[in-house]
Amino acid sequence: MLKAWGSSQSAAVSSGAAFQSAVGLCGGLCRAGVFVGIAVPYLMRALFQTNAPIVLIPACFLGGALCCQVCDMIARTVFAPTELSISTVTAIFGAPIVLVMMVRRRRDGL
């Protein structure tokens, strides 16, 4: 025999569905920034060889902006009559950096 759902159970299901929808929407809208958000701080830390937030935060802002500008320029000009998605270009450049990061972290035992 099936039990009827109470108001607290339906509220939990509704809030869970709303949360999953919000996460899916954010992931869909921000897909170009995923590799930029992971790879640029790693590159800036390696470039400046410091963990000082006073240096890394502005460097990440400028490095992320520069990375997106370069990827957008490549996406618009490589296949001139058509345009690639900026997500494709950031993934092409960002994925190897993330893989190197993961291999180094595993090798160092972190």
C-alpha positions as CSV (number, residue, x, y, z in Angstrom):
1,M,0.0,0.0,0.0
2,L,1.4,3.4,-1.0
3,K,1.6,6.1,1.6
4,A,0.6,9.6,0.7
5,W,3.4,12.1,0.7
6,G,3.3,14.7,3.4
7,S,4.0,18.4,2.9
8,S,7.5,18.1,4.2
9,Q,8.4,15.3,1.8
10,S,7.0,17.1,-1.2
11,A,8.8,20.3,-0.1
12,A,12.1,18.4,0.1
13,V,11.6,16.9,-3.4
14,S,10.7,20.3,-4.8
15,S,13.7,22.0,-3.2
16,G,16.0,19.2,-4.4
17,A,14.7,19.5,-7.9
18,A,15.1,23.3,-7.8
19,F,18.7,22.9,-6.6
20,Q,19.6,20.4,-9.3
21,S,18.1,22.7,-11.9
22,A,20.1,25.7,-10.6
23,V,23.3,23.7,-10.7
24,G,22.6,22.5,-14.2
25,L,21.9,26.0,-15.3
26,C,25.0,27.4,-13.8
27,G,27.1,24.6,-15.3
28,G,25.6,25.2,-18.7
29,L,26.2,28.9,-18.6
30,C,29.7,28.8,-17.2
31,R,31.2,26.0,-19.2
32,A,33.8,28.2,-20.8
33,G,35.0,29.4,-17.5
34,V,35.7,26.0,-16.0
35,F,39.1,25.4,-17.5
36,V,40.0,29.1,-17.1
37,G,39.1,29.0,-13.4
38,I,41.2,25.9,-12.8
39,A,44.2,26.4,-15.2
40,V,44.9,30.2,-14.8
41,P,45.5,30.1,-11.1
42,Y,47.8,27.2,-11.5
43,L,49.7,29.0,-14.3
44,M,49.9,32.2,-12.3
45,R,51.2,30.4,-9.3
46,A,53.9,28.8,-11.4
47,L,54.7,32.0,-13.2
48,F,55.1,34.2,-10.1
49,Q,56.3,31.4,-7.8
50,T,54.4,32.6,-4.8
51,N,51.3,31.9,-2.9
52,A,50.7,35.4,-1.7
53,P,47.1,36.4,-2.3
54,I,48.1,40.1,-2.8
55,V,50.0,38.9,-5.9
56,L,47.9,35.9,-7.1
57,I,44.4,37.5,-7.0
58,P,45.2,40.4,-9.4
59,A,47.3,38.1,-11.5
60,C,44.4,35.6,-11.8
61,F,42.0,38.4,-12.8
62,L,44.3,39.7,-15.5
63,G,45.5,36.2,-16.6
64,G,41.9,34.9,-16.8
65,A,40.8,38.0,-18.9
66,L,43.8,37.6,-21.2
67,C,43.2,33.9,-21.6
68,C,39.5,34.5,-22.5
69,Q,40.4,37.2,-25.0
70,V,43.1,35.1,-26.7
71,C,40.7,32.0,-26.8
72,D,37.9,34.2,-28.2
73,M,40.2,35.6,-30.9
74,I,41.4,32.1,-31.8
75,A,37.8,30.9,-31.9
76,R,36.8,33.7,-34.3
77,T,39.7,33.6,-36.6
78,V,41.0,30.0,-37.0
79,F,38.1,28.8,-39.1
80,A,37.3,32.3,-40.6
81,P,34.0,31.9,-42.3
82,T,32.6,30.1,-39.3
83,E,33.2,30.5,-35.6
84,L,34.2,27.9,-33.0
85,S,32.7,28.0,-29.5
86,I,35.0,29.7,-27.0
87,S,34.3,26.6,-24.8
88,T,36.0,24.4,-27.4
89,V,39.1,26.5,-27.5
90,T,39.4,26.9,-23.7
91,A,39.0,23.1,-23.4
92,I,41.7,22.5,-25.9
93,F,44.1,24.7,-24.0
94,G,42.9,24.1,-20.5
95,A,42.5,20.3,-20.5
96,P,46.3,19.6,-20.9
97,I,47.1,22.0,-18.1
98,V,44.6,20.3,-15.8
99,L,45.9,16.9,-16.7
100,V,49.5,18.0,-15.9
101,M,48.2,19.4,-12.7
102,M,46.6,16.1,-11.7
103,V,49.7,14.0,-12.7
104,R,52.0,16.3,-10.6
105,R,49.7,16.2,-7.7
106,R,49.5,12.4,-7.8
107,R,53.3,12.1,-8.2
108,D,53.9,14.4,-5.2
109,G,51.4,12.5,-3.1
110,L,49.2,15.4,-2.3
